[in-house]
Amino acid sequence: MSSELSPIDKAKFVAAKRAAQFVEDGMRVGLGTGSTAAWLVRCLGEMVREDGLRIRGVPTSARTAQLAREVGIEVISLDEAKWLDLTIDGADEFDGDLNLIKGGGGALLQEKIVATASDQMIVIADIGKEVEHLGAFPLPVEVIPFGWQTTQALVEETLISMDVLGRTSTLRMNGDRPFHTDEGNYILDLHLNRIGNARQLSLVLNQMPGLVENGLFIDICDAVVIGFGNGKVEVRDINAGTSSTERLDFVESDNLFADLGD
């Protein structure tokens, strides 16, 4: 029941519910990965089942694809879609220019491919994800397993000349084994604390052999839907330069997400 949700879950819920209103009949929609994006998929599934919404979804991970199918959304590949009308995804951090850090769920490569193949990208997040400067959340970078330690050393050496406060990195683990992305790669989490020039850092990182992609999303996000624990929602559109606020009422029968554990 929505009344049993924690404030943080309520914030994610209302952000997802408001963002679902951007989806129109016939759209090809990129479906993000992570806990907030999962709420969106459930909302869209309800609209498909109860309102007859017809959409085709392009998931950014295997687990999002599974959830989308479970709730009744038609799932297609990006190659089948060719181009998307809209992508809605979460973020680990966003700043005032709507630059993002993503990849906490390990799907940053597919997320960036899908987001950049869309007419519009909307981020959904709780208010706690907004920061003045990116970098408090560890920056994920996806690296191929071959020679990953050499790649890690090269990354840390390169960070010396970057405008960051921290320069250490850790291999992301899944229990006692390295975490594997859907593409079979590893994730290095860079503990930077504060990123002074995100655009420069992104360009430099992606020039390194062995590094596939980084979790900085620069000039990709068009709007952010921010949820608050009291049901308030703020929508910021960076292209239009607008910001609007509204409140979404909780319905006692809303139990779409009672079984979401992520």
N, C-alpha and C positions, 0 to 999 in steps of 0.2 A: 504494500500500500504506500502511496506517496507520502502519507502522513508519518510513515515510519522511516523515511529516508533521512540520512544525515544532511546537515546543511551543505556539505560539499557535493553530495549526490543530487540534492535539489538544484544546486547551481548548474551542474552538468545536464540535468534533465531539462530545465527550462531553456538552456542554450540550445540543446539539440532540438527541442520541440519548436522553438522559434525559427531555427535555421531550416527545418523541414518545410516551412512555408515558402521558401525560395524555389522549391522543386515544383515544376509544372509537368502536366501530362505530356508524355512523349519524349521527355528528356533522356539523354544519356548522362549518367551521374557517376562521378568518381566517389567511391566509398572509402573513407579513411580507416585507419587502424588505431586501436587504443580504447580505453574505457569510455571516454566521451563520445568517440565516433560510434561505439557500439550502441549507445543510447539513440543516436540518430538513425542507425539501421533499424532498430526496433520501431521507432516512430514512423519511418517510411514504410515498413512492413505493415503496420496498422493501417496506414493510408491506402496501401495496395489492396488489403483485404476488405476494408470497410467502406472506402470511398471510391474504389475502382481506379485508383491512380495507376497509370501505365508508364512504367519507366524501365530502363535497362541499366543495371549497375555494373561498374567496373571496379572490383575490389582491389585494395592495395596490399593484401596479404591473404594467405590461405585461410586464416581463422576468420577474417572478415567475409570471405567468400562463403564459408560454411554457415555463418550466422545469417547472411543475406538469403541464402537458399532456404534456411529453416523458417524464416519469417515471410517467405513468399515472393521475394524480389527476383526478377529474372537476371541472371548473372551472365555477362559476356566478357570476352577478353578485350584489352585495349586495341589489339589488332583488328578485331571485329568492329569495334566502335569507330576506329580511325581517329575521331576527335570527340571531345566531350563538351557538353553545354555547361557543366558545373561540376566542381569537386568540393566536397565538404569534408573537413578533416579536423582533428584536434591539433594541439601544439603543447610542447613542454614549456616554452616561454615565448612571449611576443613583446615587442617594444612599441614605442609611440609611432614608428613608421611602418608598423605591421611586418617587420622582419621577424623571423621565427627561428627557434631551435626545435627540431623534430628528430625523432628516432629513438625515443625512450622505449618504444615497443619493438625496436629492431627492424622496422619496415621502411626506413628512410629512402632507400633506393627506389622502390616501387612507388612510394608516396610522391617523391619528387618528379618522377617520370609522368605519373598520372596528373599531378597538379599542373605541370607545364604544358600538358596536352589538353587544356581546358580553356574555355572562353573566360571562366571566372573561377577563382578559388575563395571559398569562405571558410574561415577558421572558427571553430566553436571551442570555448574554454570557460573555465570558472575564473573569477576575478583574481585568484591567487597566481595565475600564470602571467599576469602583466608585470613587466620589469622596466626599470629605467634604462638599464644596460644589459644586453645579453651576456650569458656566461656563467651565472650561478649554477644553472643546470649543466651537468657535464655534456660536452658536445660529442655526439657519436659520429664516428667515421667508419665506413665499411671498407674492409681490406680483404684481399684474397688470402687464403691460408698459406700459400707458398711464400716463404720468406717473411712471414708476418712480423717476426721480431726485428728484422732489418728495417722493414717499413716503419715499425714503431719507433726505432731509434732515429730514423730520418725525420719523422714527424716531430719528435721532441727536440731534435737539433734545430729544425726550422722554426719552432716556436720561440727560440731565443731572440730572433729578430722581429717577432710579431708584437703588436700592441696588446698584450694579455698579461694578467697578473700571475697566473699559474701555468706550469709547463709540464706537468706529469700526466701520464696516461695509464689506463689499466685495460686489460683484456676482459671483455664481458664474459661472464661464466654462466653456465646453466648447470647448477650443482657442482660436480667436480670436473666437468668438461666444458670446453669453450662453447659459448652460444653460437648457433648457426643461423644465419638469415635464410629466407626462403630460397635464395640463390646459392646457398651453401658457403657463404663467406663468413668472416669474423667481424666483430664490432670492437673497435677501440674507443673507450670513453675518455675524452680529453678534459682534464680538470683545470679549467682556465680562470675561473672565478669572475673575471670581467673581460669582455672582448671590446677593445677600443675601436677597431676597424673591421667589422664583420665582412664587408665586401672584399677587402684585400685578403683576409684570412681564407675565405672560401676559394678564391681564385688560386692562391698559392697551394692550398691543400690538394686541390684537384689536378695539379700538375705533377704530383708525385706518382711514380710507377708503383703499382701494387695497391694504391688507394683508389677505390672504385667511386665513392661519392661521400660527401659530408652532409651533416644535418643542418646546415645553415640554409634557410629558405629566404633569399634576398629578392625583393621586388616580384614576388610571386603571389602573395596574398592580396586580395582586393578588399575584403571586408572581414570584420571579426564580430562574432556574436558572443557577448560576455554574459554569463549567468551569475546570479547572486543567490545566496542561501535563502533569502526571503521571497524568492520568486521574481525579483526584478531582472529585466533583461536589457542590455544596452547593445545597440547595433551601430558600429562605426564603419563607414564607407570611406576609404582613403582616396578613391578616385573622385567621388563627388564632394568630399570634404564635409560630410554630414555625420551627425551623431544623434540618435534618437533613443529614448528610454520608454519602456512599458513594463507592465506587470502581468505575468501569466498566473491564472488561478490554478490551484491544485484541485483535482477531482478525486474524491475518496476512492473511486473504483479504479483509478489509475494504478495498475499493478504490472504494467508492461515489463518493468525492469526488476521485479522482485528477485528474479533468479540470476541476475547478472553478478558475477563474482569478481570481475576484473576492475 
